[in-house]
Amino acid sequence: MRILMVGAGGVGTAITRIAARRSFFAHMVVADYDRTRAESAVTGLGANEDRFTAARLDASDTAGVRAALAEHRCDVLLNATDPRFVMPLFEAALAERAHYLDMAMSLSRPHPSRPYEECGVKLGDAQFARSAEWEAADRLALVGMGVEPGLSDVFARHASDALFDEIEEIGVRDGANLVVDGYAFAPTFNIWTTIEECLNPPVVYEEARGWFTTAPFSEPEVFDFPEGIGPVECVNVEHEEVLLVPRWLKARRVTFKYGLGDEFIGVLRTLRKLGLDRTEPVSVAGPAGTVSVSPRNVVAACLPDPASLGDRMHGKTCAGTWVKGTKDGRPREVYLYQVVDNQWSMREYGSQAVVWQTAVNPVAALELVASGAWQGRGVLGPEAMPPEPFLDLLPEYGAPWGMREQ
């Protein structure tokens, strides 16, 4: 397997450090708009550094991505960029007949008149609309294969296959007790993506109603996270699992709730009030004349790079899937989860916990594709794959998972 990975930020860099310890692929090209960042991601990988090549590449340039796939003879494109670049990379892979994997899906667009009641364009709609073309090309586009979405969806499939006869609700619940010293406000993940998913109308699925939307930060609940994290208030947030799970699994209700905290929610609401969440450029006077900038990009530029925060962070992060239903005629409720301690991920990989936990899952998925344990054609989510090979492989990566009966 020869891989073109586009995006050498925190997650992309963590991917190189994880993948360098595995032997399933022959070569990985690490490409980024900033060549220096790509070169930094492949530096210091030890004896395996010769299996990596750094390159400069614009993720929005479909023709350039196609040329890179052909030049380096890559049979897989791994998308480690933010969701703005999903479609040009997705289309380039299809055009070059390469398999494709991403961790976030094509962007949504709120309903024009009823954004908090009805779905407009949903996450992933643009990709699923092309599934027949991927099937005809005999190629796999494995979408939403990070931690959430990704591992959380694998947990949902495992619960459906092995733990329940009927499922009332599948609810992804994400929480942490991470603290970043020295900053009044420092998100632990890409702020551009965080603003997108937290301020868009959250989607909920109900079997009797289908997909519908609600207001941001709605339906707060306190969820008790394992391994010392404890109770965290979680709220509805737009996320891919709600759009993926019902395509393959039967459940009366599917939700995603994120433990953000009052301060974080307050900052996001302020950004919305001030229009600083906007992606459309505005004109700003500068020393050399008027320039056009996106307010959201300015916010991102003013905040620390999440990948650089590891040395200042302490605590744990937890990703997991809560499932409620019946087994053998009896009520059952479980939480399938994975906890990563920032001290461990920094010591072992030099990557902070949130980006490391996101990065490990696409690498493990590619290993299963390389071995043939995961196969498919078309645009598929993690729910379409057998969960046991993936869950069995995770401990080899230092990423064990657990299950708690609720």
C-alpha positions, 0 to 999 in steps of 0.5 A, spaced: 500 500 500 502 506 498 498 512 501 498 520 499 496 523 506 494 530 505 494 535 511 500 535 516 497 539 522 496 536 529 493 529 526 497 528 520 503 529 524 500 524 529 499 519 524 506 519 521 508 517 528 503 512 529 504 509 522 512 509 522 511 503 527 507 499 523 509 495 517 503 494 513 504 500 507 510 501 503 510 508 503 507 514 505 507 521 502 505 527 507 503 533 503 501 540 506 500 547 503 506 549 507 512 544 505 515 546 511 510 543 516 510 537 511 517 536 512 517 537 520 512 531 520 516 526 517 523 528 521 525 524 526 521 518 525 528 514 526 529 508 521 522 508 518 523 515 515 525 512 509 518 510 508 515 517 508 516 523 503 514 530 504 511 534 499 507 541 498 500 540 495 494 545 495 488 540 498 483 545 494 487 543 487 483 537 485 488 537 478 494 537 483 492 532 487 490 527 482 497 529 479 501 527 486 497 520 486 499 519 479 506 521 480 507 517 487 503 511 485 499 512 491 493 507 491 490 510 497 488 518 499 488 519 506 485 526 508 487 529 514 485 536 512 479 540 515 472 539 512 473 544 507 477 540 503 473 534 503 470 534 496 476 536 492 480 530 495 474 525 495 473 527 487 481 527 486 481 520 489 475 517 485 478 520 478 485 517 479 481 510 482 484 511 488 481 508 495 479 514 500 479 515 507 477 521 511 475 523 518 470 528 517 465 528 512 463 533 507 460 540 510 452 541 511 448 547 510 442 549 514 435 549 512 434 556 509 428 558 513 427 552 518 434 551 521 432 549 528 427 544 525 429 541 519 435 539 515 438 542 509 444 539 506 446 534 511 453 532 513 456 527 508 450 528 503 455 530 497 459 524 498 453 519 499 450 522 492 457 519 489 456 512 491 454 509 485 460 512 481 465 509 487 462 502 486 462 502 479 470 504 479 470 498 484 473 503 489 472 504 497 471 511 500 471 510 507 468 516 510 468 518 518 474 514 520 477 518 526 475 517 533 468 521 533 466 519 527 470 513 527 471 509 533 464 511 536 461 508 529 465 501 530 462 501 537 455 502 535 456 496 530 459 492 535 453 493 540 448 492 535 451 485 532 453 482 539 450 486 545 443 488 543 437 484 540 433 491 540 436 498 541 432 504 543 438 509 543 445 510 540 448 516 543 455 518 542 458 522 548 464 525 549 467 528 555 474 530 558 478 533 564 483 536 560 486 543 562 491 547 559 496 551 563 497 558 561 491 560 557 485 563 558 482 559 552 485 554 548 481 549 544 484 542 544 482 541 537 482 545 530 477 551 532 475 552 525 472 545 525 469 546 532 466 552 530 463 549 524 460 543 528 458 547 535 454 552 532 451 549 526 444 546 528 445 539 531 441 533 528 437 528 531 435 522 528 428 518 530 426 512 527 419 515 527 421 522 524 427 521 520 433 526 521 431 533 524 435 539 527 434 542 534 438 549 537 445 549 538 447 546 545 440 543 547 438 538 551 443 538 556 445 532 560 450 530 565 454 524 563 459 520 568 465 519 564 470 513 566 477 512 569 476 518 573 474 523 569 467 524 572 460 527 571 461 532 565 455 536 562 454 534 555 449 538 549 447 536 542 452 538 537 452 537 530 456 530 528 457 525 523 455 519 527 447 521 527 448 521 519 452 515 519 449 510 524 442 510 521 444 508 514 446 501 517 444 500 524 437 499 527 435 504 533 429 508 535 434 514 536 441 517 535 444 523 538 451 526 539 452 530 545 459 533 547 462 536 554 463 543 552 462 547 559 459 553 560 465 557 558 467 554 552 459 555 550 459 562 552 465 564 547 462 560 541 456 564 542 460 570 543 463 569 536 456 568 533 454 574 536 460 578 533 459 574 526 466 572 527 464 565 526 463 567 519 467 564 513 465 569 508 471 574 507 470 581 509 474 587 507 479 590 512 484 596 511 491 594 512 498 598 511 498 595 504 491 597 502 484 593 503 485 586 504 479 580 504 479 575 510 475 570 513 473 572 520 473 565 522 480 564 519 482 570 524 480 567 530 484 561 528 490 565 527 489 568 534 489 562 538 494 557 539 495 551 535 492 545 538 498 540 536 502 545 540 499 544 547 501 537 549 506 540 554 501 544 557 496 539 558 494 534 563 488 530 564 484 525 560 479 525 554 474 520 553 470 518 546 465 513 547 458 510 545 452 509 550 447 504 548 440 503 551 436 497 549 434 490 550 438 483 550 434 476 551 428 480 553 431 484 559 433 492 559 440 493 558 445 499 558 452 500 556 457 505 555 463 503 550 469 507 550 476 509 550 480 513 554 487 517 553 491 520 558 495 526 555 501 524 559 501 517 556 500 520 549 505 525 550 511 521 553 510 515 547 508 519 541 509 526 543 502 528 541 497 531 545 491 526 547 485 529 543 489 529 536 493 522 538 486 519 539 483 522 532 489 519 528 490 512 531 483 510 528 485 511 520 491 508 521 488 502 524 483 502 519 488 502 513 491 496 516 485 492 515 484 495 508 491 493 506 490 486 510 483 485 506 480 484 513 476 490 511 473 490 504 468 494 500 466 498 494 462 505 494 461 510 499 461 506 506 461 508 513 465 504 519 458 501 521 459 497 514 465 494 516 465 488 521 467 491 528 471 485 531 478 486 527 478 493 528 477 492 536 482 486 536 487 491 533 487 497 537 490 494 543 496 493 539 496 500 537 496 502 545 489 504 544 485 499 548 477 500 549 473 498 555 465 497 556 461 499 562 454 496 564 450 502 566 
